[in-house]
Amino acid sequence: MEEEGKREERKWAITWERFVQELKKAGYIAAPMVVVSVLQYLQQVVSVIIVGHLGALALASAAIATSITNVTGFSLLSGMAGGLETLAGQAYGAKQYQKLGTYTYSAIISLIIMCPPICVLWIFIGKLLPLLGQDTLISQEACKYSMWLIPALFGGAVLKPLTRYLQTQSVILPMLITSSFILCLHTISSIAFSLSTWLNVILLGLYVKFSSACEKTRAPLSREALYGIGEFFRLGVPSAIMVCLKWWSMELLLLLSGLFKNPKLETSVLSICLTISTLHFTVPYGFGAAASTRVSNELGAGNPQLARMAVLVALFLAGTESVIVSSGLFLSRQVLGYAYSNDRQVVRYISVMTPLICLSFIMDSLQAVLSGVARGSGWQKIGAYINIGSFYLVGLPVAAVLGFVAHLRGKGLWIGILAGSFLQTVLLSIVTACTDWNKQVTKARERVLERRSSVKDEDK
């Protein structure tokens, strides 16, 4: 009994030591990634604020254009880039360093291919928006703003794979420095968002080209990058669906809020709630990026237990953060609305909505990490199916019933999406808990080494 007790103590001591070590590794990635996410998000916010000083028409058109371009373009690219987190992260863990550079080229080529069809949509926004009931003048101005964002779209097609390339190697500091510098320059000089994006691409590109930190993973552009496009799309498309489905469901809430008796109040309050929720999501997104990197690296390296530990640590970080932030938000619920409006009706409405936003914070934090685990493991398809069921078979129907049938208005809409988020989190948790990490290690090795052998056969 005594020996068994000692063995149990040693087991717990080893587990605790691994937990602390993983906490340090995850924190090293997550902390700067959180800052990078916030800084990149603020670039678009600053652009809208600057345009807002040009007048009400400019503000309205910029806000609509930003929303549409995010939904139809930037979110799509960001989601698809998640496929690179699987391929590059596992290749790096398996010490197939040249594959990391080649996969990045495949991702850049794939995302650039996606841009022209999106550009066509943006060019015709001025004609499409009036068909959806938007003001003609605002639609025309929104179209002009969208067209000026086309260079940023192509810049994003290069920037997003570059950030994943560095992220999967845990090289985060360069992204932190460049994002900070560009946001300051963007704010002070009011340079266009498109120019800011390309400046970021150039700075990170120079770092990748000349830094010794990327020496092992730099690879020449070759035919192998073209062979990898199909493999990237197989992971990138479901990864994009994972990201976009929830994003689109939140945008649909705003459209539904315009159907209530007091659309101005309902839309304003839901818009503020979405702004708060989106700003917070940049924090757990950093935890999700850390989870994706650590899980993919350990799977590629053949360490199933460390991959599992990385999941637990990331969930611990995200859960702790969400409880702290949501508690602070709940305590300030009576004054929170004054940060956005002086209208007492709006302020009171936001105070009623705040407890629901707090619950959303907790769900968002957990699902951000679990989605990161999905990207790191390569089961994006399962995540896509979960998101379809959670938000479009449950979340939005419940939102519509509570908002219009139960007459809960905006509160009902938010409860519906919250129900979808809860279901999403539960299902992702079940899939993660039931994951056979040994099997995932085998799949990761096959994914990296199979690609290598197939390319050799092709060259023969």
Steps between C-alpha positions, in 0.01 A plus 500: 500500500782735592684431173179546305446834673850613410450397137177701494680802645778473240239469226325819616836677538595411141156608374524832685851559365380436145203731557727784618740448208213502252353807670828684433511389136135588438536834678804584287284462189161616631598829668657667192239343268224664705669838453555435128131406455382815680738726304395355164132534590553862606636592156152466351343673801736796461416520128127525576563760774708715262236476226231582758644850539422566133125494568199277563483373139866401501463325837190305397650390169834405659325298774290308247797445267717379788232255610444362150869471410567324829217252447566426132876543484731541796324244721510250213876544455561485873297180528670332206843587639406272790579206272864608510500467879446126458749443218777737607468433873520124461786526247696716743439254783618215274815703419407510132610862490507550124141378483400794720620750240345301215163474675508878552549557126207264431282702740598835346428377145166351613385818675600718204286275277205575731535879467372579145146359553477694827613818320220460244246490784648814659493688169124442470416578864356835391233319298442210738445696824192694375341162419535423873322821597807720558508869411628555143744779588647306794529191276693694237742640758537157659591362158776761461636418846491127422693546177775681688526191722572267205880546532465412871322178400796388287734617776304288748541198270875528560495634857279232656717205383812694607362543853411128517850415372654692789235393753554128442869552582411700814671805344253762624714802595548627140122505448457690828757761401374552144131512608580760768705713259239487223207585732690804631584609144143431388356710784741793475525538123154363402657285226257272320419159646618339175840669531525390863431140400766496229750674727443220751556243222827667397636524855416139588626385159835668560521338842430156355753559222793614715437375855700206632185389689346395166818358346394134531147553371571726202433313179524595131181532299465170313248268334440338837314816609257449210450135594406614850212724390247215496608382844477854634147546365390170660587646840454870424141488376352329811722725713347803328152359553575464871594868525245649262185318611502658844610838364214498250248396766595805708455727198158346440404608853548862397279452193228336713518781757395744232160326479390596853263789582785724613776398255725795580525405869523124441763528226707750698505284813576175314773678303661616826471150649663350189779757516572409865484128422726530193759707686512242779527211253842627392627388844388131495601490134857531627443201730355309205806583291723372781294181529517443124877552493579285802263216401618488137869516602466219755295281265761547229773417752318181605413611856129418559509562877657844457239586235228408750672708769512796261121480466446498877736795554337709227153431642626597846636831369186578300266405785691713750506801267131476415393482867713802593388715204132403518495569876644847443252567220207384713600728789515798262173420322324815626757736345624292205253655257634852560819400319293481181200728548353771723147383426362361828273257318799351323702488823219321687455252215873420496496442879226239442703339220829494694441171691438331164819654358690364802374150426602550136851591615531164679363303203717692251816443704446126524398453137793713378739256667307192384492636145876552527533136604294401194732698271810358664368143477356523150133421576361824357226312314351380827517857632322628189214251543472595868476870413231439238288307749564732794427833335271427206294209629484619862637850563324709235161318519498539881599866458213561259245330726612683815541833325175512302262238643593540868543877445839512677634710212879547500537308824331200339725520194810497720369209712451302180858552384619430854314167484681426175835590657427276799416206275810567290721503810344179637539312171859619444578399861358151443701455179818622672443280807443194278804567281749215476825698512710201400290469186538873435879461522485225237284717272736795542803292405318355200386846392855638500693196375240386245517836330876470485494157335227593252701798377810282457296251296370782282853627436608152384 
